């Protein structure tokens, strides 16, 4: 299966250790990939390079098996959807005018009417008079109305109510279902965990990890809450996992990767009053955000 996008050794050095350094990114058909990291990590810079807004100092980008250059980016842009954190949209015109102008540039019919109805957007009010959430809806529709094969989104759902967030997630899944790919940059890690197949984490301009969501969760520590353990079980848990244990008013909490061993130990001692919780991405990535 050929990649829809491959970026190798992307580097953009703004000085003072700001920028992106040696970043590799690939997107396969059917993938939704989360792109996460602290503020200033380089996410927006990387996305700007991938969609041709700025060009790298070093490295290369291939989209649909075409090298991305100033000469080729305009040929492939009709197959790409882009939603930046602060999209540049004319504020004096209405959403309807913006969609019709975009459709004319694309030279084909699009689904802006259906998307506007789905997202409950007032298409007749000047964009400058819309709320932040409705301005975001305009950006979402402009990014998706032409059924793009590759989509870049940067902080798409800040300021949008939860119902619209759910609809937006469904729209991204539709892109993946028809064989497209999405790179989704977001500070909302619950959104990343809900919709993405894989996560790329960047910090200080460098990629720290690139793994499937399922692998991250499998490798992470699970939290056990064990209520009313008898003395033998209590002592055995202390002996085996003392450094990872904490006392509660009625028992113990434990965070460990030894999921099956702990379950076996609890069953052996006939202790069934316990809760096991998978960690959230927020918990798994907390150390990286410090």
Secondary structure, DSSP 8 states (H G I E B T S, - for coil): --EEEEEEEEEEEEETTEEEEEEEEEEETT-EEEEE-STTSSHHHHHHHHTTSS--SEEEEEETTEE--TTTHHHHGGGEEEE-TT----SSSBHHHHHHHHHHHHTS--SHHHHHHHTT--TTSBGGGS-HHHHHHHHHHHHHTT--SEEEEES-STT--HHHHHHHHHHHHHHHHTT-EEEEE-S-HHHHHHH-SEEEEEETTEEEEEEEHHHHHHHS-EEEEEES--HHHHHHHHHHHGGGEEE-SSEEEEEES-HHHHHHHHHHTT---EEEE---HHHHHGGGG-
